[in-house]
């Protein structure tokens, strides 16, 4: 079985400052890892994914995440926050080729961006 | 590619009534997934189809829930004898089999009074 733990339920940053959203995962097999973003009243949108290629993954809107196997972490970062980044972010794990590639979500981190 | 669509977007019903939701996946995506998201939580897996075959069901999917994908295209999720605990956002996603990226629809928000 696989699981993810998002270490912060709420993160607040000022516009223009860096963003760090933390995620730890657990998996019995080599995982695929994702970050999805959910804006109010909108569907889940894929930000980026790790699938055993490069450990530093670049996504949309300036976000990136680094897969660290030794720390079982997949933290999401962005150098400079924008007001439009305010949303809920989900760290997600799946195991390729097993259990239908079903996604296991964390409980989410609500990102607030202040002026 | 018009994305994953879901209908209705919102549904209010009384306890004990039956409801049915529809999901239209991205064309040519042979896998279709249903998830449920309650307030303040991440989505949880309910079931998935490969073409028309339902291959796995979560223990969250009680006997009151049934899902179909009769021709391997759109899918329906029916809840019989709804309970207040069924109130949630029901999300549909689709993917090409063997590729992990799932694309999500906007969801159907169900409120059971």
Interface residues (C-beta under 8 A of the other chain):
Chain A: X32 X34 X36 X42 X43 X44 X45 X46 X49 X51 X90 X92 X94 X96 X97 X99 X100 X101 X102 X103 X104 X105 X106 X107 X108
Chain B: X4 X31 X33 X35 X40 X41 X42 X43 X44 X45 X48 X50 X55 X56 X91 X93 X95 X98 X100 X101 X102 X103 X104 X105 X106 X107
